[in-house]
């Protein structure tokens, strides 16, 4: 590698989320501000919501159930 062209790597960079959570990771930046993290993201918190516009989920479930029926 060429010397003096790579950014300095910080082993203790501070990450702050909009929810107030703080993390320490390694990065080339000193501080990082994020909007969402594992403590407030719906997937990780279990508060995941399914937005069903125009009944698409119900339609899919109905078609999937119809496809699994056995024909005689």
C-alpha positions as CSV (number, residue, x, y, z in Angstrom):
1,X,0.0,0.0,0.0
2,X,1.1,3.5,-0.6
3,X,1.8,5.5,2.5
4,X,0.1,8.8,3.5
5,X,-2.9,8.3,1.1
6,X,-5.3,6.3,3.3
7,X,-7.6,7.9,5.9
8,X,-6.9,7.4,9.6
9,X,-8.9,4.5,11.1
10,X,-10.4,5.2,14.5
11,X,-11.0,2.2,16.7
12,X,-13.5,4.1,18.8
13,X,-15.9,6.1,16.6
14,X,-19.1,7.2,18.3
15,X,-22.4,6.4,16.6
16,X,-25.5,8.2,17.8
17,X,-29.0,7.3,16.7
18,X,-32.0,9.6,16.5
19,X,-33.7,7.5,19.3
20,X,-30.8,8.3,21.6
21,X,-28.9,5.0,21.5
22,X,-25.1,5.3,21.4
23,X,-22.6,2.7,20.0
24,X,-18.9,2.5,19.6
25,X,-17.4,1.0,16.4
26,X,-14.3,1.2,14.2
27,X,-14.6,3.7,11.3
28,X,-12.7,6.3,9.4
29,X,-15.1,9.0,10.7
30,X,-14.9,10.3,14.2
31,X,-18.7,10.6,14.8
32,X,-21.6,9.2,12.8
33,X,-25.3,10.1,13.2
34,X,-27.9,7.6,12.0
35,X,-31.7,7.8,11.9
36,X,-32.4,4.2,12.8
37,X,-30.6,1.4,14.7
38,X,-31.1,-2.1,16.0
39,X,-32.7,-0.7,19.2
40,X,-35.5,1.2,17.4
41,X,-35.9,-0.6,14.1
42,X,-39.3,-2.4,13.9
43,X,-37.7,-5.7,12.7
44,X,-35.5,-6.0,15.7
45,X,-38.0,-4.7,18.3
46,X,-40.8,-7.0,17.2
47,X,-43.2,-4.1,16.4
48,X,-43.1,-4.9,12.7
49,X,-46.3,-3.8,10.8
50,X,-47.4,-5.2,7.5
51,X,-48.9,-2.4,5.4
52,X,-51.6,-4.1,3.3
53,X,-52.8,-1.8,0.6
54,X,-55.6,-3.1,-1.6
55,X,-55.7,-6.5,0.2
56,X,-52.6,-7.8,-1.5
57,X,-51.5,-10.0,1.5
58,X,-55.0,-11.6,1.7
59,X,-55.1,-12.2,-2.1
60,X,-51.6,-13.9,-1.9
61,X,-52.7,-16.1,1.0
62,X,-55.9,-17.1,-0.9
63,X,-53.9,-18.0,-4.0
64,X,-51.3,-19.9,-2.0
65,X,-54.0,-21.9,-0.2
66,X,-55.7,-22.7,-3.5
67,X,-52.4,-23.9,-5.0
68,X,-51.7,-26.3,-2.1
69,X,-55.1,-28.1,-2.4
70,X,-54.9,-31.6,-3.8
71,X,-56.9,-32.4,-6.9
72,X,-58.8,-35.7,-7.1
